[in-house]
Amino acid sequence: MSTRSPRGPYAKSAAKRKLILEAALAAYAEAGSRGVSVRDIAERVGLTDAGVLHHFGSREALLTAVLEARDIAAAETYGEEAAFWRPEMLAKNAETPGLVKLFVDLAAAAAEPEHPAHDFFAERYRVLRQRIAGAVAAGRPSGEPASPAGQACDADWAARVLLAATDGLQLQWLLDPSIDMASDIARLRDVLLDALDRAGGGKEADLSPGPASERQH
């Protein structure tokens, strides 16, 4: 396999794509919750809308490439194996609501099998499940202190986690129907209720269809 850098028109096209992606990431990072148009990106790199799309084929392909570039940057910063369960990464995401909105909007649209981003999201979740499972199995990173007993473990916290998991699992199920949403949520509910019991907050929560004595563990 050749290790030489690409030359000629291909090299120029690759460099232009990289420039466009950097401009798009910056535009979404600065946009807040406001949407970003192709024209916003084009103006940053001195191209027309058509000139930008020429390098990606379509607006959807461009936006998919933006999210892929964001994932690559996160893996380079926080480590590929654990990047997507590091609190630091989510804290960074909170500083760029434009990119978060882009992810949510495109992920929802990509549930349609014909959408240009469908394969990207399906593969993304498959790979991330493997990587995060490996990171979780490895345990808490060396030197990282455990959270104080009961920290943030209350009914409001459990409700946020359960709702987030329910919404997220529906998206993953649309991309991969082999996922058993009902079973996964039932298992998570029991884990949350057990955590609340240990923290002394179980009586505040109403996450189970029956009394605590009827839960299956």
N, C-alpha and C positions, 0 to 999 in steps of 0.2 A: 504493500500500500504506500502510495506517495505521501510524503509529509510536507511537500512544498505548499506554500500558500497559494490560493487561487490567484490567477492573473487575468488581465484583460477585462472584457465586459462583465464577466461573472464576478470578479473581485469588486468592480465598481458597484454592481447591483447589490452584493452582499454588504458592502460598506454603507450604501444608501439605506438599505433595510434596517441596519443597525442604528443609523442616525434617526430614522423615522420612529423606530421603537423607543429610543431614548426620549425623543420629543413627546411621543404619546404618553409614556410613563410620567413624564414631568407634567404634562397637561392634566392628566387625571389626578395626579398627586396634589396639584394646586387648585383643582376645580371645586373642592368641597362636594356638596351633594348635587351641584349643577352638572348637567350633562356636558359631554365634550363632543364636538362635531369633527368630521374629517377635515373641514376647513380650518378649525383651530390648530390641528396638527400640521396641516399643510403650510400654514403661515409660519410656523416655527422653523421649518426646514426649507423655505423658499420654493415650494412646489405648488402646483395646482391640486385640487381634489383628485382629479383623474391621474395625476402623476403619482400621488401617494398610493392610490389603489392599484396602479399598474404593478407595483412591487409586491402586492399581496394577493391580488385577484379579486377581492371583494372586501366590503366593510367588515363583514363577520369574520373573515380570515384575519384581517388586521387586528381586530379586537381580541381574537383568540391568541394571536401571537403576543399581544400585550400582556395577557394573563400568564402565558407561558414564560415570558421574560420575567414577570414578577416572581413566579415560583422559583425560577433559576436563581434570581438574586437572593431570595430568602434562604435557599439551600446553601448558597455560597457564604452567607452571613452567619447562619445558625447551625449549619451542619446538615447534610442531606438526610441522615437517618432520623433525626429528631426535630427537624425544622418546624414541622407543622403541628407540634404539640408543645412548643415552647411559649410560655406566656409573653416573653419579650417580643415575639413576632406579632402576636395579636395586639400588643400595646402599640407597636409600630403601625399596624394596620389602622388603628383608631385615629392616627394622625393623617390618614389619607382616605377620607370617606368617599372620594370620587372613585378610587380603585375598588373599594369595597362594594359600592353600588354597581359598578361595571361587572364585578364578579357575580353578584346576586342576579342581576338582569340577564346576563348571558347564560348563566347556569340554568335558570328557569327556561329560557328559550331553547337551550340545547337538549332538553328532555325529549324533544321531537327527534326521532331517528334521522330525519332528512336534514336536520340543521347542520351547517358546516362545522360547528363546535362540538357536536355530539360525541364523536370518537375521542376528542381531546379530553372531555370531562369523564367519560367512561374509563379511559385509561388512567387518568389522573387519580380517580378514587381507588381504582384497583391497586395502583402502585403505592398510594399513601396508606391504604389499609395495611399493606405488607410492611412498610417502613415503620409506621407507628406501632404496630403489633410487636415488631422487633425491639423498638425502643422501650416499650412498656415492659416487655419480658426481661429486658436487661436491668430493670429497676431504677431507682432514683440515682441520678448522676452522683459520682463520688464527690463528697464535700458539700453537697447541697443539703441544707437542713430540712428536716420534716416540718410540715406546717403544725402549729400548735393545735392540740386536740380540740375539735369542734369549731375551728376557725371557719367562718362563713358558711357553716353547715346548719342552715335553718330552712324553714318552709319556703320562703321567698326564693332563696338560692336554688333549692331543689326544683321549684316550679320552673325557673328560668332554664335550668339544665334539661329538664324533661321536655319542655316545649321546643328548645333548640334541637334536641335529639329527634323529636317527632318530625319536625319540619325537615331537618337534614336527611333523615332516613327516607322520607317520601321522595326526595330528589334522587338519592342513591338508588332507591328501588326502581324508579323510572328508567335509570340508566342501566341497572342490573337487576332484573326481576327475580333472580335467585335469592335475593335478600329477604329474610323473613321479618318484616317490620314489626308485626305483633309480638313475636317472640322476643325480639331485641328490646322493645320498649318494656315488656313485662320484666325482663331481667334487669334492665336499668332501674325500673321503678323499685324493685326489691333491694337493689344495691343502695339507692338513695334512702329508702326507708330504714335500712339497717344503719346507714351513716347517721341519720337523724336520731335513731334510738340511742346510738353510742354517745351522741352529742347532747342528749337530753332534750331534743326538740321534736321528737316524734309525735307528740300529742298535738302539735300545731299544724301538722301536715295532713292533707287530705288527698293523697296520691294513689290510694288503693280503693278498689270498689267495695271492699269489705273491711271489717275490723282487723287489727293487727294479728289477732290469733288465727285468722283464716289465711294469712299469707303463706305461700309455699316457698321454702328456702331449699 
